[in-house]
């Protein structure tokens, strides 16, 4: 199974089981679900896949962000680790969920 196929399976799983940081699932649980379809997938490769896919994590596990607060919490979690790869991962997650990025800019509604 390709990394793209595994990513698609993981996205579907997180959308249904882990919407929002409050509903995060342990990484081991998500891996066990994916291993139903790809039994040879190991933890290290799984970590690379979800990291490259731009999926956030927290102390409780993996989740599908649904609010700007979910994204901000992920960024704070990664900044605590303060190592260079963490900042690259923050960028990947921001690119994966641009509609949740809140940089403090005010968006004006157009009146017609």
Protein Blocks (a to p, Z undefined) as FASTA:
>chain_A
ZZklmmmmmmmmmmmmmgcjkloccfklmmmmmmmmmmmbcfklmmmmmmmnopacdfkl
ccddfbfklmmmmmmmmmmnopaklmmmmmmmmmmmmmlpcghiacddddZZ
